[in-house]
């Protein structure tokens, strides 16, 4: 998908529902010049869509590896509708980036499936810092905005399907 431009920010959340929605955002302190830009775009998107600031919960964790645990801690405390995880792992001379990225992806997927709510993967996985900056408000947009849009879309999908009748007894 390299080079292909896509916009994941197309969503429509029922305005009356936004007042009730509670969302957590976990941000990695590592590569903070990038992650703070992701956080800024994410927060701006959520508030502009009508999510009250009192319904937004934020924590920081030391690095990307800690994102899933931070997400669970935040969800345990506030019983959220979605948790957005923001971080940045830049490829180095070793394979550490592969291990970190895979661990975060698997951890967030497990939480999503087990808790039946979105734990959004907003982790930049770039080859260098220039690519990261391009994706944190630079020429490639802000992936924090897209992570917020993903959370809002998933909340809407869950709400719509929850109101549908259940036919197999679950």
C-alpha positions as CSV (number, residue, x, y, z in Angstrom):
1,X,0.0,0.0,0.0
2,X,3.0,2.3,0.0
3,X,2.3,5.5,-1.8
4,X,-1.4,4.9,-2.0
5,X,-3.4,7.8,-0.6
6,X,-6.5,6.8,1.4
7,X,-8.7,8.8,3.7
8,X,-10.0,6.9,6.7
9,X,-11.7,10.0,8.1
10,X,-15.2,9.5,6.5
11,X,-17.7,8.7,9.3
12,X,-20.9,10.0,10.6
13,X,-21.7,9.6,14.3
14,X,-25.2,10.4,15.6
15,X,-24.9,13.8,17.3
16,X,-27.1,12.8,20.2
17,X,-24.9,9.7,20.9
18,X,-21.7,11.7,21.2
19,X,-22.7,13.2,24.5
20,X,-22.7,9.8,26.1
21,X,-19.5,8.4,24.5
22,X,-16.5,7.8,26.7
23,X,-13.1,7.4,25.0
24,X,-9.7,6.8,26.4
25,X,-6.4,7.8,24.7
26,X,-3.1,6.2,25.7
27,X,0.0,7.9,24.3
28,X,3.6,6.7,24.3
29,X,6.1,9.1,25.7
30,X,8.8,7.6,23.4
31,X,9.3,9.8,20.3
32,X,7.2,12.5,22.0
33,X,7.7,15.1,19.3
34,X,5.7,12.8,17.0
35,X,3.3,11.3,19.6
36,X,2.2,14.7,20.9
37,X,1.3,15.7,17.4
38,X,-0.8,12.5,17.0
39,X,-2.4,13.2,20.4
40,X,-3.2,16.8,19.3
41,X,-4.9,15.7,16.1
42,X,-6.8,12.9,17.9
43,X,-8.1,15.1,20.7
44,X,-9.1,17.9,18.2
45,X,-11.1,15.4,16.1
46,X,-12.9,13.9,19.1
47,X,-13.9,17.2,20.5
48,X,-14.9,18.6,17.1
49,X,-17.2,15.6,16.7
50,X,-19.0,16.6,20.0
51,X,-17.4,14.3,22.5
52,X,-17.4,16.3,25.7
53,X,-13.9,16.8,27.2
54,X,-15.2,15.3,30.5
55,X,-15.7,12.1,28.6
56,X,-12.1,11.9,27.3
57,X,-9.5,10.1,29.5
58,X,-5.8,10.4,28.8
59,X,-2.7,8.6,30.1
60,X,0.9,8.4,29.0
61,X,3.0,5.2,29.1
62,X,6.8,5.0,28.7
63,X,6.9,3.3,25.3
64,X,4.9,1.6,22.6
65,X,5.3,-1.8,24.2
66,X,3.2,-0.5,27.2
67,X,0.3,0.7,25.1
68,X,-1.9,-2.4,25.5
69,X,-1.4,-2.5,29.3
70,X,-2.1,1.2,29.5
71,X,-5.2,0.7,27.5
72,X,-6.5,-2.1,29.7
73,X,-5.8,-0.1,32.9
74,X,-7.7,2.9,31.5
75,X,-10.6,0.8,30.3
76,X,-10.7,-1.0,33.7
77,X,-10.9,2.4,35.5
78,X,-13.6,4.1,33.3
79,X,-15.4,1.3,31.3
80,X,-14.9,3.1,28.0
81,X,-16.6,2.8,24.6
82,X,-13.2,2.8,22.8
83,X,-9.5,3.2,23.6
84,X,-7.1,4.8,21.1
85,X,-3.4,3.9,21.4
86,X,-0.9,6.4,19.9
87,X,2.8,5.7,19.5
88,X,5.7,5.8,17.2
89,X,8.3,3.0,16.5
90,X,11.1,3.9,14.1
91,X,13.1,1.1,12.5
92,X,16.6,0.9,13.8
93,X,19.6,-1.3,13.2
94,X,18.1,-4.3,14.9
95,X,14.7,-6.1,14.6
96,X,13.3,-4.5,17.8
97,X,10.7,-2.6,15.8
98,X,9.2,-5.8,14.4
99,X,8.9,-7.3,17.9
100,X,7.4,-4.2,19.4
101,X,4.9,-3.6,16.5
102,X,3.7,-7.2,16.5
103,X,3.3,-7.3,20.3
104,X,1.3,-4.1,20.3
105,X,-0.9,-5.2,17.4
106,X,-1.6,-8.6,19.0
107,X,-2.2,-7.0,22.4
108,X,-4.7,-4.5,21.1
109,X,-6.5,-7.1,19.0
110,X,-6.8,-9.5,22.0
111,X,-8.3,-6.7,24.1
112,X,-10.7,-5.7,21.3
113,X,-12.0,-9.3,20.8
114,X,-12.2,-10.1,24.5
115,X,-13.9,-6.9,25.6
116,X,-16.0,-6.4,22.4
117,X,-14.9,-2.9,22.0
118,X,-12.4,-1.1,19.8
119,X,-8.8,-0.7,21.0
120,X,-7.5,1.3,18.1
121,X,-4.0,0.7,16.8
122,X,-2.6,4.2,16.3
123,X,1.0,3.2,16.2
124,X,3.2,4.6,13.5
125,X,5.7,2.0,12.3
126,X,8.1,3.9,10.1
127,X,11.5,3.4,8.6
128,X,12.8,6.8,9.7
129,X,11.8,10.0,11.7
130,X,11.0,11.9,8.5
131,X,8.3,9.4,7.7
132,X,7.0,9.6,11.2
133,X,6.7,13.4,11.0
134,X,5.0,13.2,7.7
135,X,2.3,11.0,9.3
136,X,2.0,13.2,12.4
137,X,0.7,16.4,10.8
138,X,3.0,16.6,7.9
139,X,2.6,15.8,4.2
140,X,0.8,12.5,4.9
141,X,-1.8,13.9,7.3
142,X,-2.2,13.1,10.9
143,X,-2.7,9.4,11.8
144,X,-4.0,10.6,15.2
145,X,-7.0,12.0,13.4
146,X,-7.5,8.7,11.5
147,X,-7.3,6.8,14.8
148,X,-10.0,9.0,16.3
149,X,-12.1,8.5,13.2
150,X,-11.7,4.7,13.4
151,X,-12.8,4.8,17.1
152,X,-15.9,6.8,16.2
153,X,-16.7,4.5,13.2
154,X,-16.4,1.4,15.4
155,X,-18.5,2.9,18.2
156,X,-21.2,3.7,15.6
157,X,-21.1,0.2,14.1
158,X,-21.4,-1.4,17.5
159,X,-24.3,0.9,18.4
160,X,-26.1,0.1,15.1
161,X,-25.6,-3.7,15.4
162,X,-26.5,-3.8,19.1
163,X,-29.9,-2.3,18.3
164,X,-30.5,-5.1,15.7
165,X,-32.3,-8.2,16.9
166,X,-30.3,-11.2,17.9
167,X,-31.3,-14.4,16.2
168,X,-29.0,-17.1,17.5
169,X,-29.3,-16.7,21.2
170,X,-26.1,-14.9,22.1
